[in-house]
Amino acid sequence: MNENNPKPDPFAAVSKGLVQGSAIGLQAGCLGVALVIGALLLGLWLDGQLHTKPWLTLGLLLLSVPLSVYAMFRFALRTARSTQMREPLDREDKSSSWNP
């Protein structure tokens, strides 16, 4: 084995993908939880102001669940697409060959 060219780690690409996927999933999950908690707090405040306890809270919570699923899905897709678009550029920068 040459000291100047160390052997590449076969697990490096897999672990990089797992880390990126986990980060996207964690951010999307936090987004969903934040939307549901925001709907809960807004519903409790509106119920207190309008004396409609518990109807606005329940309505906003029921509305926030599909909205948070949609937002998580869109966020994960957008982030994954931007990551995939950056990867070919990184590979082209590292390669020394030029193909017209």
The first five atom37 places (N, CA, C, CB, O) and aatype in JSON, in Angstrom:
{
  "aatype": [12, 2, 6, 2, 2, 14, 11, 14, 3, 14, 13, 0, 0, 19, 15, 11, 7, 10, 19, 5, 7, 15, 0, 9, 7, 10, 5, 0, 7, 4, 10, 7, 19, 0, 10, 19, 9, 7, 0, 10, 10, 10, 7, 10, 17, 10, 3, 7, 5, 10, 8, 16, 11, 14, 17, 10, 16, 10, 7, 10, 10, 10, 10, 15, 19, 14, 10, 15, 19, 18, 0, 12, 13, 1, 13, 0, 10, 1, 16, 0, 1, 15, 16, 5, 12, 1, 6, 14, 10, 3, 1, 6, 3, 11, 15, 15, 15, 17, 2, 14],
  "atom_mask": [
    [1, 1, 1, 1, 1],
    [1, 1, 1, 1, 1],
    [1, 1, 1, 1, 1],
    [1, 1, 1, 1, 1],
    [1, 1, 1, 1, 1],
    [1, 1, 1, 1, 1],
    [1, 1, 1, 1, 1],
    [1, 1, 1, 1, 1],
    [1, 1, 1, 1, 1],
    [1, 1, 1, 1, 1],
    [1, 1, 1, 1, 1],
    [1, 1, 1, 1, 1],
    [1, 1, 1, 1, 1],
    [1, 1, 1, 1, 1],
    [1, 1, 1, 1, 1],
    [1, 1, 1, 1, 1],
    [1, 1, 1, 0, 1],
    [1, 1, 1, 1, 1],
    [1, 1, 1, 1, 1],
    [1, 1, 1, 1, 1],
    [1, 1, 1, 0, 1],
    [1, 1, 1, 1, 1],
    [1, 1, 1, 1, 1],
    [1, 1, 1, 1, 1],
    [1, 1, 1, 0, 1],
    [1, 1, 1, 1, 1],
    [1, 1, 1, 1, 1],
    [1, 1, 1, 1, 1],
    [1, 1, 1, 0, 1],
    [1, 1, 1, 1, 1],
    [1, 1, 1, 1, 1],
    [1, 1, 1, 0, 1],
    [1, 1, 1, 1, 1],
    [1, 1, 1, 1, 1],
    [1, 1, 1, 1, 1],
    [1, 1, 1, 1, 1],
    [1, 1, 1, 1, 1],
    [1, 1, 1, 0, 1],
    [1, 1, 1, 1, 1],
    [1, 1, 1, 1, 1],
    [1, 1, 1, 1, 1],
    [1, 1, 1, 1, 1],
    [1, 1, 1, 0, 1],
    [1, 1, 1, 1, 1],
    [1, 1, 1, 1, 1],
    [1, 1, 1, 1, 1],
    [1, 1, 1, 1, 1],
    [1, 1, 1, 0, 1],
    [1, 1, 1, 1, 1],
    [1, 1, 1, 1, 1],
    [1, 1, 1, 1, 1],
    [1, 1, 1, 1, 1],
    [1, 1, 1, 1, 1],
    [1, 1, 1, 1, 1],
    [1, 1, 1, 1, 1],
    [1, 1, 1, 1, 1],
    [1, 1, 1, 1, 1],
    [1, 1, 1, 1, 1],
    [1, 1, 1, 0, 1],
    [1, 1, 1, 1, 1],
    [1, 1, 1, 1, 1],
    [1, 1, 1, 1, 1],
    [1, 1, 1, 1, 1],
    [1, 1, 1, 1, 1],
    [1, 1, 1, 1, 1],
    [1, 1, 1, 1, 1],
    [1, 1, 1, 1, 1],
    [1, 1, 1, 1, 1],
    [1, 1, 1, 1, 1],
    [1, 1, 1, 1, 1],
    [1, 1, 1, 1, 1],
    [1, 1, 1, 1, 1],
    [1, 1, 1, 1, 1],
    [1, 1, 1, 1, 1],
    [1, 1, 1, 1, 1],
    [1, 1, 1, 1, 1],
    [1, 1, 1, 1, 1],
    [1, 1, 1, 1, 1],
    [1, 1, 1, 1, 1],
    [1, 1, 1, 1, 1],
    [1, 1, 1, 1, 1],
    [1, 1, 1, 1, 1],
    [1, 1, 1, 1, 1],
    [1, 1, 1, 1, 1],
    [1, 1, 1, 1, 1],
    [1, 1, 1, 1, 1],
    [1, 1, 1, 1, 1],
    [1, 1, 1, 1, 1],
    [1, 1, 1, 1, 1],
    [1, 1, 1, 1, 1],
    [1, 1, 1, 1, 1],
    [1, 1, 1, 1, 1],
    [1, 1, 1, 1, 1],
    [1, 1, 1, 1, 1],
    [1, 1, 1, 1, 1],
    [1, 1, 1, 1, 1],
    [1, 1, 1, 1, 1],
    [1, 1, 1, 1, 1],
    [1, 1, 1, 1, 1],
    [1, 1, 1, 1, 1]
  ],
  "atom_positions": [
    [[0.84, -1.18, 0.0], [0.0, 0.0, 0.0], [0.88, 1.24, 0.0], [-0.96, 0.0, 1.22], [1.86, 1.31, 0.75]],
    [[0.56, 2.19, -0.81], [1.33, 3.42, -0.96], [0.94, 4.39, 0.15], [1.09, 4.05, -2.35], [-0.24, 4.55, 0.46]],
    [[1.93, 5.04, 0.76], [1.65, 5.98, 1.85], [0.97, 7.25, 1.34], [2.93, 6.33, 2.58], [0.21, 7.89, 2.06]],
    [[1.26, 7.62, 0.09], [0.67, 8.84, -0.47], [-0.8, 8.65, -0.83], [1.45, 9.28, -1.69], [-1.58, 9.6, -0.77]],
    [[-1.19, 7.44, -1.2], [-2.56, 7.15, -1.59], [-3.15, 6.12, -0.63], [-2.64, 6.64, -3.05], [-3.1, 4.92, -0.9]],
    [[-3.7, 6.57, 0.49], [-4.27, 5.6, 1.43], [-5.5, 4.93, 0.82], [-4.65, 6.29, 2.75], [-6.19, 5.49, -0.03]],
    [[-5.74, 3.72, 1.27], [-6.88, 2.95, 0.77], [-8.18, 3.62, 1.21], [-6.82, 1.47, 1.29], [-8.34, 3.94, 2.39]],
    [[-9.13, 3.84, 0.27], [-10.39, 4.49, 0.64], [-11.24, 3.59, 1.53], [-11.18, 4.89, -0.6], [-11.24, 2.37, 1.39]],
    [[-11.94, 4.22, 2.43], [-12.81, 3.49, 3.35], [-14.11, 3.14, 2.64], [-13.09, 4.32, 4.64], [-14.82, 4.05, 2.19]],
    [[-14.45, 1.84, 2.52], [-15.69, 1.49, 1.8], [-16.96, 1.91, 2.53], [-15.73, -0.01, 1.56], [-18.01, 2.02, 1.91]],
    [[-16.87, 2.14, 3.81], [-18.04, 2.52, 4.59], [-18.24, 4.03, 4.67], [-17.94, 1.95, 5.98], [-19.23, 4.49, 5.24]],
    [[-17.32, 4.8, 4.11], [-17.41, 6.26, 4.21], [-18.64, 6.8, 3.48], [-16.14, 6.91, 3.65], [-19.34, 7.66, 4.01]],
    [[-18.91, 6.3, 2.29], [-20.08, 6.78, 1.53], [-21.38, 6.39, 2.21], [-20.05, 6.24, 0.1], [-22.32, 7.18, 2.25]],
    [[-21.42, 5.18, 2.75], [-22.63, 4.72, 3.43], [-22.87, 5.52, 4.69], [-22.53, 3.22, 3.76], [-24.0, 5.95, 4.95]],
    [[-21.84, 5.74, 5.47], [-22.02, 6.48, 6.71], [-22.36, 7.95, 6.44], [-20.76, 6.38, 7.58], [-23.12, 8.56, 7.19]],
    [[-21.81, 8.51, 5.37], [-22.14, 9.9, 5.01], [-23.62, 10.0, 4.65], [-21.27, 10.39, 3.83], [-24.29, 10.94, 5.05]],
    [[-24.13, 9.03, 3.89], [-25.53, 9.01, 3.52], [-26.44, 8.84, 4.73], [0.0, 0.0, 0.0], [-27.49, 9.48, 4.81]],
    [[-26.04, 8.0, 5.67], [-26.84, 7.81, 6.88], [-26.88, 9.08, 7.73], [-26.29, 6.64, 7.7], [-27.92, 9.43, 8.29]],
    [[-25.77, 9.74, 7.82], [-25.72, 10.98, 8.6], [-26.59, 12.05, 7.96], [-24.27, 11.48, 8.73], [-27.33, 12.75, 8.65]],
    [[-26.51, 12.18, 6.64], [-27.33, 13.19, 5.96], [-28.81, 12.85, 6.07], [-26.93, 13.29, 4.48], [-29.63, 13.73, 6.31]],
    [[-29.16, 11.58, 5.9], [-30.55, 11.17, 6.03], [-31.09, 11.36, 7.43], [0.0, 0.0, 0.0], [-32.23, 11.78, 7.6]],
    [[-30.28, 11.07, 8.42], [-30.7, 11.27, 9.81], [-30.9, 12.75, 10.12], [-29.68, 10.67, 10.76], [-31.83, 13.11, 10.83]],
    [[-30.03, 13.58, 9.59], [-30.16, 15.03, 9.82], [-31.44, 15.57, 9.18], [-28.93, 15.78, 9.27], [-32.14, 16.38, 9.78]],
    [[-31.73, 15.1, 7.97], [-32.96, 15.54, 7.3], [-34.17, 15.08, 8.08], [-33.02, 15.01, 5.85], [-35.12, 15.84, 8.29]],
    [[-34.16, 13.82, 8.52], [-35.29, 13.29, 9.29], [-35.49, 14.01, 10.61], [0.0, 0.0, 0.0], [-36.62, 14.28, 11.0]],
    [[-34.4, 14.32, 11.29], [-34.5, 15.03, 12.56], [-35.07, 16.43, 12.37], [-33.12, 15.11, 13.24], [-35.92, 16.86, 13.15]],
    [[-34.6, 17.13, 11.35], [-35.12, 18.48, 11.1], [-36.58, 18.45, 10.69], [-34.29, 19.16, 10.01], [-37.37, 19.29, 11.12]],
    [[-36.96, 17.48, 9.86], [-38.36, 17.37, 9.44], [-39.25, 17.01, 10.62], [-38.5, 16.32, 8.32], [-40.36, 17.54, 10.74]],
    [[-38.78, 16.14, 11.49], [-39.56, 15.78, 12.68], [-39.74, 16.96, 13.62], [0.0, 0.0, 0.0], [-40.83, 17.16, 14.17]],
    [[-38.7, 17.73, 13.8], [-38.81, 18.93, 14.65], [-39.78, 19.94, 14.06], [-37.43, 19.58, 14.85], [-40.52, 20.6, 14.79]],
    [[-39.78, 20.05, 12.74], [-40.72, 20.95, 12.07], [-42.16, 20.51, 12.35], [-40.45, 20.99, 10.55], [-43.02, 21.34, 12.65]],
    [[-42.42, 19.21, 12.23], [-43.77, 18.69, 12.49], [-44.21, 18.91, 13.92], [0.0, 0.0, 0.0], [-45.35, 19.32, 14.17]],
    [[-43.34, 18.64, 14.85], [-43.67, 18.84, 16.27], [-43.91, 20.32, 16.56], [-42.54, 18.3, 17.17], [-44.82, 20.67, 17.31]],
    [[-43.1, 21.19, 15.98], [-43.27, 22.62, 16.2], [-44.62, 23.11, 15.67], [-42.13, 23.41, 15.53], [-45.26, 23.95, 16.31]],
    [[-45.04, 22.6, 14.53], [-46.34, 23.0, 13.99], [-47.49, 22.54, 14.9], [-46.53, 22.42, 12.58], [-48.43, 23.3, 15.13]],
    [[-47.42, 21.33, 15.4], [-48.49, 20.83, 16.27], [-48.51, 21.6, 17.59], [-48.31, 19.31, 16.54], [-49.58, 21.95, 18.08]],
    [[-47.34, 21.85, 18.18], [-47.3, 22.6, 19.44], [-47.78, 24.04, 19.22], [-45.86, 22.6, 20.02], [-48.47, 24.6, 20.07]],
    [[-47.4, 24.64, 18.08], [-47.89, 25.98, 17.77], [-49.4, 26.02, 17.64], [0.0, 0.0, 0.0], [-50.04, 26.96, 18.11]],
    [[-49.98, 25.0, 16.99], [-51.43, 24.94, 16.86], [-52.1, 24.76, 18.23], [-51.84, 23.79, 15.93], [-53.15, 25.34, 18.49]],
    [[-51.49, 23.96, 19.09], [-52.03, 23.76, 20.44], [-52.03, 25.07, 21.23], [-51.22, 22.69, 21.2], [-53.03, 25.44, 21.83]],
    [[-50.9, 25.76, 21.21], [-50.8, 27.01, 21.96], [-51.73, 28.08, 21.4], [-49.37, 27.52, 21.95], [-52.37, 28.82, 22.16]],
    [[-51.81, 28.17, 20.08], [-52.72, 29.14, 19.46], [-54.17, 28.79, 19.79], [-52.5, 29.18, 17.94], [-54.97, 29.69, 20.08]],
    [[-54.53, 27.52, 19.75], [-55.89, 27.1, 20.07], [-56.25, 27.38, 21.51], [0.0, 0.0, 0.0], [-57.36, 27.84, 21.8]],
    [[-55.33, 27.11, 22.43], [-55.6, 27.42, 23.85], [-55.78, 28.91, 24.07], [-54.47, 26.89, 24.74], [-56.66, 29.33, 24.82]],
    [[-54.94, 29.71, 23.42], [-55.05, 31.16, 23.59], [-56.36, 31.68, 23.0], [-53.85, 31.87, 22.93], [-57.05, 32.48, 23.63]],
    [[-56.7, 31.22, 21.79], [-57.95, 31.66, 21.17], [-59.17, 31.2, 21.98], [-58.04, 31.13, 19.74], [-60.13, 31.95, 22.1]],
    [[-59.13, 29.99, 22.51], [-60.24, 29.52, 23.35], [-60.39, 30.38, 24.6], [-60.03, 28.05, 23.74], [-61.5, 30.64, 25.05]],
    [[-59.26, 30.81, 25.16], [-59.32, 31.68, 26.33], [-59.88, 33.05, 26.0], [0.0, 0.0, 0.0], [-60.6, 33.64, 26.8]],
    [[-59.53, 33.56, 24.82], [-60.0, 34.89, 24.43], [-61.46, 34.89, 24.01], [-59.14, 35.42, 23.3], [-62.21, 35.82, 24.32]],
    [[-61.87, 33.84, 23.3], [-63.22, 33.8, 22.74], [-64.2, 32.95, 23.55], [-63.15, 33.27, 21.34], [-65.38, 32.86, 23.19]],
    [[-63.73, 32.34, 24.63], [-64.54, 31.49, 25.52], [-65.25, 30.37, 24.74], [-65.59, 32.35, 26.26], [-66.45, 30.14, 24.9]],
    [[-64.49, 29.69, 23.9], [-65.05, 28.59, 23.11], [-64.42, 27.26, 23.49], [-64.85, 28.86, 21.62], [-64.39, 26.33, 22.67]],
    [[-63.92, 27.15, 24.7], [-63.18, 25.98, 25.14], [-63.94, 24.71, 24.86], [-62.87, 26.08, 26.61], [-65.13, 24.69, 25.18]],
    [[-63.44, 23.7, 24.34], [-62.15, 23.29, 23.75], [-62.19, 23.25, 22.23], [-61.75, 21.94, 24.27], [-61.31, 22.65, 21.62]],
    [[-63.19, 23.87, 21.6], [-63.44, 23.65, 20.18], [-62.36, 24.19, 19.25], [-64.74, 24.26, 19.81], [-61.98, 23.5, 18.3]],
    [[-61.86, 25.37, 19.48], [-60.81, 25.9, 18.61], [-59.5, 25.12, 18.77], [-60.58, 27.39, 18.91], [-58.78, 24.9, 17.8]],
    [[-59.22, 24.71, 20.0], [-58.01, 23.92, 20.23], [-58.09, 22.6, 19.48], [-57.8, 23.67, 21.73], [-57.14, 22.2, 18.8]],
    [[-59.21, 21.92, 19.6], [-59.37, 20.65, 18.89], [-59.34, 20.83, 17.38], [-60.68, 19.98, 19.3], [-58.72, 20.04, 16.66]],
    [[-60.0, 21.86, 16.9], [-60.02, 22.11, 15.46], [-58.65, 22.41, 14.91], [0.0, 0.0, 0.0], [-58.27, 21.89, 13.86]],
    [[-57.89, 23.26, 15.6], [-56.55, 23.59, 15.13], [-55.61, 22.38, 15.22], [-55.98, 24.75, 15.93], [-54.76, 22.19, 14.36]],
    [[-55.77, 21.57, 16.26], [-54.94, 20.37, 16.36], [-55.25, 19.4, 15.23], [-55.16, 19.68, 17.72], [-54.33, 18.83, 14.63]],
    [[-56.53, 19.2, 14.94], [-56.89, 18.3, 13.84], [-56.41, 18.83, 12.5], [-58.41, 18.09, 13.8], [-56.06, 18.05, 11.61]],
    [[-56.4, 20.13, 12.33], [-55.92, 20.73, 11.1], [-54.39, 20.68, 11.01], [-56.4, 22.17, 10.99], [-53.83, 20.56, 9.92]],
    [[-53.71, 20.76, 12.15], [-52.25, 20.82, 12.14], [-51.6, 19.48, 11.82], [-51.76, 21.31, 13.47], [-50.47, 19.45, 11.33]],
    [[-52.28, 18.37, 12.08], [-51.66, 17.07, 11.84], [-51.4, 16.83, 10.35], [-52.55, 15.95, 12.4], [-50.26, 16.56, 9.98]],
    [[-52.42, 16.93, 9.47], [-52.09, 16.74, 8.05], [-51.18, 17.84, 7.5], [-53.36, 16.67, 7.24], [-50.37, 17.58, 6.61]],
    [[-51.32, 19.06, 8.02], [-50.45, 20.14, 7.59], [-48.99, 19.85, 7.96], [-50.9, 21.47, 8.21], [-48.09, 20.11, 7.15]],
    [[-48.75, 19.33, 9.15], [-47.37, 19.03, 9.55], [-46.8, 17.86, 8.75], [-47.31, 18.71, 11.05], [-45.62, 17.87, 8.43]],
    [[-47.62, 16.87, 8.42], [-47.14, 15.76, 7.59], [-46.75, 16.28, 6.21], [-48.23, 14.65, 7.47], [-45.7, 15.91, 5.67]],
    [[-47.59, 17.14, 5.63], [-47.28, 17.72, 4.32], [-46.01, 18.57, 4.39], [-48.47, 18.57, 3.83], [-45.16, 18.49, 3.5]],
    [[-45.88, 19.38, 5.43], [-44.7, 20.24, 5.57], [-43.44, 19.4, 5.75], [-44.87, 21.2, 6.76], [-42.4, 19.73, 5.18]],
    [[-43.51, 18.33, 6.52], [-42.34, 17.47, 6.71], [-41.94, 16.82, 5.39], [-42.62, 16.39, 7.77], [-40.76, 16.74, 5.06]],
    [[-42.93, 16.35, 4.63], [-42.67, 15.71, 3.35], [-42.01, 16.69, 2.38], [-43.97, 15.16, 2.75], [-41.01, 16.35, 1.75]],
    [[-42.55, 17.88, 2.27], [-41.98, 18.89, 1.37], [-40.57, 19.3, 1.79], [-42.89, 20.11, 1.31], [-39.69, 19.47, 0.95]],
    [[-40.36, 19.46, 3.1], [-39.05, 19.84, 3.61], [-38.02, 18.76, 3.3], [-39.11, 20.12, 5.12], [-36.91, 19.05, 2.85]],
    [[-38.39, 17.5, 3.55], [-37.46, 16.4, 3.31], [-37.12, 16.28, 1.83], [-38.04, 15.08, 3.82], [-35.97, 16.05, 1.47]],
    [[-38.12, 16.43, 0.95], [-37.85, 16.36, -0.48], [-36.95, 17.5, -0.94], [-39.15, 16.38, -1.26], [-36.0, 17.28, -1.7]],
    [[-37.25, 18.7, -0.5], [-36.44, 19.85, -0.91], [-35.0, 19.72, -0.43], [-37.05, 21.15, -0.37], [-34.07, 20.02, -1.18]],
    [[-34.81, 19.28, 0.79], [-33.47, 19.13, 1.33], [-32.72, 18.01, 0.62], [-33.53, 18.87, 2.83], [-31.53, 18.15, 0.33]],
    [[-33.4, 16.9, 0.36], [-32.75, 15.79, -0.33], [-32.36, 16.19, -1.75], [-33.67, 14.56, -0.36], [-31.28, 15.82, -2.22]],
    [[-33.21, 16.92, -2.43], [-32.89, 17.37, -3.8], [-31.7, 18.32, -3.8], [-34.11, 18.07, -4.43], [-30.83, 18.22, -4.67]],
    [[-31.66, 19.22, -2.85], [-30.53, 20.16, -2.82], [-29.23, 19.43, -2.49], [-30.78, 21.28, -1.8], [-28.16, 19.81, -2.97]],
    [[-29.31, 18.4, -1.66], [-28.13, 17.61, -1.34], [-27.67, 16.83, -2.56], [-28.41, 16.66, -0.18], [-26.47, 16.76, -2.82]],
    [[-28.59, 16.25, -3.32], [-28.23, 15.51, -4.51], [-27.65, 16.42, -5.59], [-29.43, 14.75, -5.06], [-26.78, 16.01, -6.34]],
    [[-28.13, 17.64, -5.66], [-27.62, 18.56, -6.67], [-26.21, 19.02, -6.33], [-28.55, 19.76, -6.82], [-25.42, 19.31, -7.23]],
    [[-25.89, 19.11, -5.04], [-24.55, 19.52, -4.62], [-23.53, 18.41, -4.81], [-24.57, 19.96, -3.17], [-22.37, 18.7, -5.1]],
    [[-23.92, 17.14, -4.65], [-22.98, 16.03, -4.72], [-22.27, 15.91, -6.06], [-23.69, 14.76, -4.42], [-21.05, 15.75, -6.06]],
    [[-22.97, 15.98, -7.22], [-22.24, 15.88, -8.48], [-21.21, 17.01, -8.65], [-23.21, 15.9, -9.65], [-20.15, 16.8, -9.23]],
    [[-21.54, 18.19, -8.15], [-20.58, 19.29, -8.24], [-19.34, 18.99, -7.42], [-21.21, 20.6, -7.78], [-18.23, 19.29, -7.84]],
    [[-19.53, 18.4, -6.24], [-18.39, 18.04, -5.4], [-17.54, 16.97, -6.09], [-18.87, 17.53, -4.03], [-16.31, 17.02, -6.03]],
    [[-18.18, 16.01, -6.75], [-17.43, 14.96, -7.44], [-16.67, 15.52, -8.63], [-18.38, 13.84, -7.91], [-15.54, 15.11, -8.9]],
    [[-17.28, 16.47, -9.35], [-16.6, 17.06, -10.51], [-15.41, 17.88, -10.08], [-17.57, 17.92, -11.31], [-14.39, 17.9, -10.77]],
    [[-15.5, 18.55, -8.95], [-14.38, 19.35, -8.46], [-13.2, 18.47, -8.1], [-14.81, 20.19, -7.27], [-12.05, 18.87, -8.26]],
    [[-13.46, 17.27, -7.6], [-12.4, 16.37, -7.15], [-11.76, 15.63, -8.3], [-12.95, 15.39, -6.15], [-10.61, 15.2, -8.2]],
    [[-12.48, 15.46, -9.39], [-11.91, 14.72, -10.53], [-10.99, 15.64, -11.33], [-13.04, 14.15, -11.44], [-11.22, 16.84, -11.44]],
    [[-9.94, 15.03, -11.87], [-8.98, 15.82, -12.62], [-9.21, 15.73, -14.12], [-7.59, 15.39, -12.3], [-8.58, 16.46, -14.89]],
    [[-10.09, 14.84, -14.54], [-10.32, 14.68, -15.99], [-11.44, 15.61, -16.44], [-10.68, 13.21, -16.33], [-12.37, 15.93, -15.7]],
    [[-11.3, 16.03, -17.69], [-12.3, 16.92, -18.28], [-12.88, 16.25, -19.5], [-11.69, 18.3, -18.64], [-12.15, 15.84, -20.4]],
    [[-14.21, 16.13, -19.54], [-14.89, 15.5, -20.68], [-15.78, 16.53, -21.35], [-15.71, 14.26, -20.23], [-16.78, 16.96, -20.76]],
    [[-15.44, 16.94, -22.57], [-16.26, 17.96, -23.26], [-17.6, 17.42, -23.71], [-15.51, 18.51, -24.45], [-18.39, 18.16, -24.3]]
  ]
}
